[in-house]
Amino acid sequence: MMEEQIRARRLPPLFDGEVNAQNFDEWRKNIVDLYAHECFGVTPPAPREVRAVVVEQNDDDWAGKAEHRKVMLSFDMENGEFSFPVHLVIPKAGRPCPCVVYPSFTPYATAGYQPIEEIVDQGFALAVFCYEDVTRDNEDFTDGLAAMTSRGAADDWGKIGMWAFACSRVLDHLLTLPEIDGIQLLRRMKADPALRDIPVIMATAKGAEYDKIQSLDLGADDYLVKPFALEELSARLRVLTRSQFGAGDSRLVAGDLTLDTGTRRVKRGGAEIALSAREYALLEYLMHNKGIVLSREKIENHVWNFDYEGGTNVVDVYIRYLRKKIDDGHERKLIHTVRGMGYVLREETP
């Protein structure tokens, strides 16, 4: 029965053959396309700007713990301007804080259905909107946001895609607020043993060198400055996930350092070493090319998957991270700098 449905819908042969490092990118693209056209729908490009107007404000809400704003967000779509309200609850902490974005499936966005006070007590802000203010959960594509763009084929965009689009517009607004800071969330994640290994890409409007270095020093795997193309984000996400699909013998060895591409475990002298996703990808590339001097350009193109422009020190920053974790405390160093040329991983006598 399922096979007949697949043939009837002309779905791609996603599960034929083995998934490996060589075919993963194409396999993943087919999966994403399938979800886009059969489930979530395809969302339109982001608007040039998102306008925000505070229509209500309570500076002493939630037992005096938070400021509550009702903000009307508006932006231009293909067929005119669209707007929807967002409720912002910001702790009165006197310092920037991370924010949770939540599309509410109740008509009363802040009427007690969410544990708002508990969220505030943990030092988080909350941005919540009602899904019906964006578009209703039905097959009607003539109301709300659904009516603001041309619709040809039935899979042009779906309701889930519209709610996700609205979440992105909320994020656009949050990036302009001095009270909201993703750095605090990153710091909390990397301090939590259960969360520290989750890959993180910082997407922000802040493009200063200090902000980039601070994010990388705190453990972010990559940093994107808005505006950026969705294709660039997709490429960098692929880099973070690519190394988990290894093929053949999974064990790489350099002296007493071992890296298992199957389990993604790294050990030196029998002691396990915890690495971020980007640190792991960099070490794996160095170990695959053991004894070969790799230029910064080669490392950046392979590990970060974007053209080297000569003005970034991201490779140097991550080499420093690896040295602290791989070489510190060991008499025999494995990661070496070749002045004017790049880096090499090799075994040398002390």
C-alpha positions as CSV (number, residue, x, y, z in Angstrom):
1,M,0.0,0.0,0.0
2,M,2.7,2.4,1.0
3,E,4.8,1.5,-2.1
4,E,1.7,2.3,-4.3
5,Q,1.3,5.7,-2.6
6,I,5.0,6.5,-3.1
7,R,4.8,5.6,-6.8
8,A,1.6,7.7,-7.2
9,R,3.2,10.8,-5.7
10,R,6.4,10.3,-7.7
11,L,8.6,10.5,-4.6
12,P,12.3,10.2,-5.1
13,P,14.0,6.8,-4.3
14,L,15.4,8.1,-1.0
15,F,16.1,4.8,0.6
16,D,17.7,2.9,-2.2
17,G,21.3,2.0,-1.5
18,E,23.6,3.0,1.4
19,V,24.0,6.5,2.8
20,N,27.6,7.5,3.1
21,A,30.0,10.5,3.1
22,Q,30.0,10.6,-0.7
23,N,26.2,10.7,-1.3
24,F,25.0,12.3,1.9
25,D,24.7,15.8,0.5
26,E,22.5,14.7,-2.4
27,W,20.5,12.3,-0.1
28,R,19.9,15.2,2.4
29,K,18.8,17.6,-0.4
30,N,16.2,15.0,-1.5
31,I,14.9,14.7,2.1
32,V,14.6,18.5,2.5
33,D,12.9,18.9,-0.8
34,L,10.4,16.1,0.1
35,Y,9.5,17.7,3.4
36,A,9.2,21.1,1.7
37,H,6.8,19.9,-1.0
38,E,4.9,17.3,0.9
39,C,4.7,18.6,4.4
40,F,6.0,22.0,5.5
41,G,5.6,23.9,2.3
42,V,8.0,26.3,0.7
43,T,8.2,29.7,2.4
44,P,8.9,33.0,0.5
45,P,12.1,35.0,0.8
46,A,12.6,37.1,3.9
47,P,11.3,40.7,3.7
48,R,13.8,43.6,3.4
49,E,12.8,44.9,6.8
50,V,10.6,44.2,9.7
51,R,8.9,47.2,11.3
52,A,7.9,47.1,15.0
53,V,5.5,49.3,17.0
54,V,4.8,48.9,20.7
55,V,1.0,49.1,21.1
56,E,0.8,48.1,24.8
57,Q,3.4,48.1,27.6
58,N,3.4,47.1,31.3
59,D,6.7,47.9,33.0
60,D,5.8,46.0,36.2
61,D,4.1,42.7,35.1
62,W,4.4,39.1,36.5
63,A,4.7,40.0,40.1
64,G,7.0,42.9,39.3
65,K,9.6,40.5,37.7
66,A,9.2,41.4,34.1
67,E,8.3,44.0,31.5
68,H,5.5,43.0,29.2
69,R,5.2,44.5,25.7
70,K,2.7,43.9,23.0
71,V,4.5,44.7,19.7
72,M,2.9,44.8,16.3
73,L,5.3,43.5,13.6
74,S,4.7,44.4,10.0
75,F,6.5,43.8,6.7
76,D,5.9,43.9,3.0
77,M,4.8,40.8,1.1
78,E,4.1,40.2,-2.6
79,N,0.5,41.4,-2.3
80,G,0.7,44.1,0.4
81,E,1.7,44.7,4.0
82,F,1.1,42.0,6.6
83,S,1.2,42.5,10.4
84,F,0.7,40.3,13.5
85,P,1.1,40.9,17.3
86,V,3.8,39.5,19.4
87,H,4.0,39.5,23.2
88,L,7.4,40.1,24.7
89,V,8.1,39.3,28.4
90,I,11.5,40.5,29.4
91,P,13.0,39.9,32.9
92,K,13.9,43.0,34.9
93,A,17.4,41.7,35.4
94,G,19.3,44.8,34.4
95,R,21.4,42.8,31.8
96,P,20.9,41.2,28.4
97,C,19.2,37.8,28.5
98,P,18.4,34.9,26.0
99,C,14.9,34.7,24.6
100,V,12.6,31.8,23.9
101,V,10.4,32.2,20.8
102,Y,7.1,30.3,21.0
103,P,4.2,30.1,18.6
104,S,1.1,29.6,20.8
105,F,-1.7,27.3,19.8
106,T,-4.1,28.9,22.2
107,P,-5.9,32.2,21.3
108,Y,-4.5,33.9,24.5
109,A,-0.8,34.2,24.0
110,T,0.1,35.1,27.6
111,A,-3.0,34.0,29.5
112,G,-1.5,31.4,31.8
113,Y,-1.1,28.5,29.3
114,Q,2.7,28.9,29.3
115,P,4.9,28.8,32.4
116,I,5.9,32.4,31.9
117,E,6.9,33.1,35.5
118,E,9.0,30.0,35.6
119,I,10.8,31.1,32.4
120,V,11.4,34.6,33.8
121,D,12.7,33.1,37.0
122,Q,15.3,31.2,35.0
123,G,16.5,34.4,33.4
124,F,15.0,34.0,30.0
125,A,12.8,36.4,28.0
126,L,9.8,35.1,26.1
127,A,8.4,36.1,22.7
128,V,5.0,34.5,22.0
129,F,2.4,34.9,19.3
130,C,-0.8,33.1,18.5
131,Y,-0.7,31.0,15.4
132,E,-4.2,32.2,14.3
133,D,-2.8,35.7,14.1
134,V,-0.6,34.5,11.3
135,T,-2.9,32.0,9.6
136,R,-5.4,29.4,10.7
137,D,-4.8,25.7,10.8
138,N,-7.0,24.6,7.9
139,E,-6.9,24.1,4.2
140,D,-8.0,27.7,3.5
141,F,-5.2,29.7,1.9
142,T,-7.2,32.9,1.6
143,D,-6.8,34.2,5.1
144,G,-3.9,35.9,7.0
145,L,-0.4,35.5,5.8
146,A,-1.5,32.9,3.3
147,A,-3.4,35.5,1.3
148,M,-0.3,37.8,1.0
149,T,1.6,35.8,-1.7
150,S,0.7,34.3,-5.0
151,R,-0.2,30.6,-4.8
152,G,0.1,28.3,-7.8
153,A,0.8,24.7,-7.1
154,A,-0.7,23.2,-3.9
155,D,2.8,22.7,-2.4
156,D,3.9,26.4,-2.8
157,W,3.9,26.8,0.9
158,G,2.2,25.1,3.8
159,K,0.8,26.3,7.2
160,I,3.8,25.0,9.2
161,G,6.1,26.9,6.8
162,M,4.1,30.1,7.5
163,W,4.3,29.8,11.2
164,A,8.1,29.2,10.9
165,F,8.3,32.3,8.7
166,A,6.6,34.3,11.4
167,C,9.0,32.9,14.0
168,S,11.9,34.2,11.8
169,R,10.3,37.6,11.7
170,V,10.1,37.6,15.5
171,L,13.8,36.8,15.5
172,D,14.5,39.7,13.1
173,H,12.9,42.0,15.7
174,L,14.7,40.4,18.7
175,L,18.1,41.0,17.0
176,T,17.4,44.8,17.3
177,L,16.7,44.7,21.1
178,P,19.6,45.5,23.5
179,E,17.7,43.5,26.2
180,I,18.1,40.2,24.2
181,D,21.5,38.5,23.9
182,G,22.1,35.0,22.5
183,I,25.6,35.0,24.0
184,Q,24.0,34.3,27.4
185,L,22.2,31.3,26.1
186,L,25.5,30.0,24.4
187,R,27.3,30.5,27.7
188,R,24.7,28.4,29.6
189,M,24.7,25.7,26.9
190,K,28.4,25.2,27.0
191,A,28.4,25.1,30.8
192,D,25.8,22.3,30.9
193,P,27.3,18.8,30.3
194,A,24.1,17.6,28.7
195,L,24.1,20.5,26.2
196,R,27.7,21.5,25.6
197,D,28.2,19.2,22.6
198,I,25.2,20.5,20.6
199,P,26.6,22.4,17.5
200,V,25.8,26.1,17.5
201,I,25.8,28.6,14.7
202,M,25.4,32.2,15.8
203,A,23.1,34.2,13.5
204,T,23.1,37.8,14.4
205,A,23.0,41.4,13.2
206,K,26.2,42.1,15.1
207,G,29.2,42.1,12.8
208,A,31.9,43.5,15.0
209,E,35.1,41.4,15.2
210,Y,34.8,41.4,19.0
211,D,31.3,39.8,18.9
212,K,32.6,37.0,16.5
213,I,35.6,36.2,18.6
214,Q,33.6,36.2,21.8
215,S,31.1,33.8,20.3
216,L,33.8,31.5,19.1
217,D,35.7,31.6,22.4
218,L,32.5,30.6,24.2
219,G,32.2,27.5,22.0
220,A,30.1,28.5,18.9
221,D,30.9,26.4,15.9
222,D,30.3,29.2,13.4
223,Y,29.1,32.8,13.1
224,L,26.8,34.4,10.5
225,V,26.1,38.1,10.1
226,K,22.6,39.1,8.8
227,P,21.6,39.4,6.1
228,F,22.9,36.1,4.7
229,A,21.6,33.8,2.0
230,L,19.7,30.7,3.1
231,E,22.0,28.7,0.9
232,E,25.0,29.8,2.9
233,L,23.4,28.7,6.1
234,S,22.5,25.4,4.6
235,A,26.1,24.9,3.5
236,R,27.5,25.6,6.9
237,L,24.9,23.3,8.5
238,R,26.1,20.6,6.2
239,V,29.6,21.1,7.4
240,L,28.5,20.5,11.0
241,T,26.8,17.3,10.1
242,R,28.9,15.8,7.4
243,S,31.6,14.2,9.5
244,Q,29.1,11.9,11.3
245,F,28.6,9.9,8.0
246,G,31.9,8.1,7.7
247,A,32.7,5.2,5.5
248,G,35.1,2.3,5.7
249,D,37.5,1.9,8.7
250,S,36.4,4.4,11.3
251,R,39.6,4.7,13.3
252,L,42.3,7.3,12.7
253,V,45.5,7.2,14.7
254,A,48.4,9.6,15.3
255,G,50.7,8.4,18.1
256,D,48.6,8.0,21.2
257,L,45.7,10.1,19.7
258,T,42.8,8.2,18.3
259,L,39.6,9.4,16.5
260,D,36.7,7.1,15.7
261,T,34.6,8.5,12.9
262,G,31.9,6.0,13.6
263,T,31.3,6.9,17.3
264,R,32.9,10.4,17.0
265,R,35.0,9.7,20.1
266,V,38.4,11.1,20.5
267,K,41.0,9.8,23.0
268,R,44.6,10.6,23.8
269,G,46.5,8.3,26.0
270,G,43.3,6.4,26.8
271,A,41.6,9.6,28.1
272,E,38.5,10.7,26.3
273,I,38.5,14.3,24.9
274,A,35.2,16.3,24.5
275,L,35.2,18.3,21.3
276,S,32.6,20.6,19.7
277,A,31.3,19.7,16.3
278,R,33.6,22.2,14.5
279,E,36.6,21.2,16.6
280,Y,35.9,17.5,15.7
281,A,35.6,18.3,12.0
282,L,38.9,20.2,12.1
283,L,40.7,17.4,13.9
284,E,39.3,14.8,11.6
285,Y,40.6,16.8,8.5
286,L,44.1,17.1,10.1
287,M,44.2,13.4,10.9
288,H,43.1,12.4,7.5
289,N,46.0,14.4,6.2
290,K,48.5,13.4,8.8
291,G,52.0,14.7,7.9
292,I,50.7,17.0,5.2
293,V,51.0,20.8,5.7
294,L,47.6,22.3,5.2
295,S,47.2,26.0,4.4
296,R,44.6,28.1,6.1
297,E,42.8,28.4,2.8
298,K,42.5,24.6,2.4
299,I,41.4,24.2,6.0
300,E,38.7,26.9,5.8
301,N,37.4,25.7,2.4
302,H,37.1,22.1,3.7
303,V,35.9,22.6,7.3
304,W,33.9,25.8,6.9
305,N,32.9,25.2,3.3
306,F,33.3,28.9,2.2
307,D,35.8,30.8,0.1
308,Y,38.9,32.0,2.0
309,E,39.1,35.8,1.9
310,G,42.3,36.2,3.9
311,G,40.8,38.5,6.5
312,T,39.5,36.0,9.1
313,N,41.4,34.3,11.9
314,V,38.8,31.6,12.5
315,V,41.2,28.8,11.6
316,D,43.8,30.1,14.1
317,V,41.1,30.4,16.8
318,Y,40.1,26.7,16.3
319,I,43.7,25.5,16.1
320,R,44.2,27.2,19.5
321,Y,41.1,25.4,20.9
322,L,42.4,22.0,19.6
323,R,45.9,22.5,21.0
324,K,44.5,23.2,24.5
325,K,42.5,20.0,24.3
326,I,44.8,17.8,22.4
327,D,48.4,18.9,23.3
328,D,48.2,20.7,26.7
329,G,49.6,18.5,29.4
330,H,51.4,16.2,26.9
331,E,55.2,16.4,26.3
332,R,54.8,15.2,22.8
333,K,53.0,17.8,20.7
334,L,51.0,16.8,17.7
335,I,49.6,20.0,16.1
336,H,52.4,22.2,14.6
337,T,52.6,25.6,12.9
338,V,54.6,25.8,9.7
339,R,55.4,29.5,9.5
340,G,54.1,31.1,6.3
341,M,52.4,27.9,5.2
342,G,49.8,26.6,7.6
343,Y,49.4,23.7,10.0
344,V,50.2,20.1,10.2
345,L,49.4,17.2,12.5
346,R,52.4,14.9,12.9
347,E,54.3,12.9,15.5
348,E,57.5,14.4,16.7
349,T,59.9,13.3,19.4
350,P,60.1,15.6,22.4
